[in-house]
Amino acid sequence: MAAQAPGPIDFALVGLGMVLNVGAQVALKYASGGHPLSIGEPAALLRTLLSPLALLAMALYAASVVNWIVVLSRMDLGLAYPLMALSYILTFVLGMWCFHEPWSWTRLAGVMVIILGIALLTRPVPTPTAP
């Protein structure tokens, strides 16, 4: 079931989905307190899970799911989902900025591969002509 050609609102909704997902990831990273957690520490995990930042992350994820349902009702899955890969790039940048995570030329090459993949996956598909 192909959707109609996407317009600016559709792309804005995909962008909103990216922001909601990345915001949730950043909130979860802050909620972890910057120290390793373990399944063997259920009290620490529960405390983290119930922290305001973890609850914010869950709310962002819930809003993201609602937004994504709207996106998928308006766009082809094969177009919408590859665009979400841009969130990997945003997460990479925010990881460096907010958490001082390292960067490398290899990681930067990975970002370029993601961009190339998105460019290829989002190209218009030619419509076959009838003989």
Residue pairs with C-beta under 8 A, 6 or more apart in sequence:
2 76
3 73
3 74
3 75
3 76
4 74
6 74
6 75
6 79
9 74
10 71
10 74
10 75
11 83
13 67
13 70
13 71
13 74
14 71
14 75
14 80
14 83
14 84
16 67
17 64
17 67
17 68
17 71
17 84
17 87
18 83
18 84
18 86
18 87
18 90
20 60
20 61
20 63
20 64
20 67
21 60
21 61
21 64
21 84
21 87
22 87
22 90
22 91
22 94
23 57
23 60
24 56
24 57
24 58
24 60
24 61
24 64
25 57
25 91
26 91
26 94
26 98
27 53
27 54
27 56
27 57
27 60
28 53
28 54
28 57
29 95
29 98
29 99
30 53
30 98
31 48
31 51
31 53
31 54
31 57
32 48
33 48
34 99
37 44
37 45
37 48
38 44
38 45
39 45
48 54
71 80
72 80
78 121
79 121
79 122
82 117
82 118
82 121
82 122
83 118
83 122
85 114
85 117
85 118
86 114
86 118
88 111
88 114
89 111
89 114
89 115
92 103
92 107
92 111
95 101
96 102
96 103
